[in-house]
């Protein structure tokens, strides 16, 4: 089992040389980039070479491939994530030396000090909502600092320092670390119970969001539609020091109310706020992104941005990496990747794909993420894929921070399909890529879904599609 970081660890006034264990991760690299910009010497390590580790070297970080105690060298502070194993040699060396070992959220909190913080939390939609808010603020010349969980495509980065007092972060609820921040404006996209391996119960998960929301000094923006979010709103309203609460969504009593959504390759939204109706056209597909955009609108207007400027800024958003991201087209088949790793997220991603594919079909490649989630939600995943995809290839479980569980494999999802002709469990990636390519025909979408490393199968899928096309032409 992975470590449970000590979030009470005091943060030193001077962090000195900062070493990141797992610097190639999307969240860790973003924070490391900010420390480089702040003038710190940064070192780090990761298990394998990636484009991100190369980028970090180019920015001035000293990056090692493989984990070794010697990688710490003269580090003064070590930054880790909850995905770290307790026998990691760099963690053990830091503990032996008595160095401060900070969770990444603690390191980020040190950077945020003295800023007006906008924190985006929720079980789904955090990265996209954060990207929308950041894109709008940059578009409007408000120059925020930001750290997002994914690269914002129009900006080409997941993090950057800014010149204003605004700081926007994607706040991670998975291990409770989002409670560390002193928040001015908090956005809660939804509260769909997850990470119960950490929280133990759905009520504990809800309670953590109530505490997070209650910390907002200026405004809490929260979904009016999501059942869990409504429970959080009720909990916050009972607090004597509750901040201003602004609800958004399709509910008739929402403060920022969605009047109409028109879905196609792009999405159009009519929303009503403060007695006025506004129209918004997005460059990204999916009803879920329309809802994300309305939440971002409520945050931006809460920061003092005019409604017209908020809409103009959000309309400039072009997506984030690993959120319905097109990787290539072969033989008339488009291959997309999406970070969806919970049944609710998978459903939203597949519905967005359905609007894009038109008369074509969707061939999904599902990589289960976490043994505990697979065990608990195999039936839910199967139901979503069977309803919304035309064919599904299931890979084996990406365990991430968890030890394997006996009997828990991707076959658990496959076995829960009612129609077995529409699914295969293929743990061998060559077989999985070949099967997806064989099923696909011109006009279809092949889509990988997971927050694991499933995106690495995409070159194999594109190659298999190309080979199939070459063979057809050769006949």
Secondary structure by P-SEA (a helix, b strand, c coil): ccccccccccccccccbbbbcccccaaaaaaaaaaaaaccccccccccccaaaaaaaaacccccccccccccccccbbbbccccccccaaaaaaaaaccccccaaaaaaaaacccbbbbbbcccaaaaaaaaaaaaaaaaccccccccccccccccccbbbbcccbbbbbccccccccccccccbbbbcccccccccccccaaaaaaaaaaaaaacccbbbbbcccaaaaaaaaaaaacccccbbbbbcccccccccccccccccbbbbbbbcccbbbbbbbccccaaaaaaaaaaaaaaaaacccaaaaaaaaaaccccccccccccccccbbbbbbccccaaaaaaaaaaaaaaaccbbbbbbcccccaaaaaacaaaaaaaaaacccbbbbbccccccccccccccaaaaaaaccccccccccccaaaaaaaaaaaccccbbbbbbcccccccaaaaaaaaaaaaaaaaaac
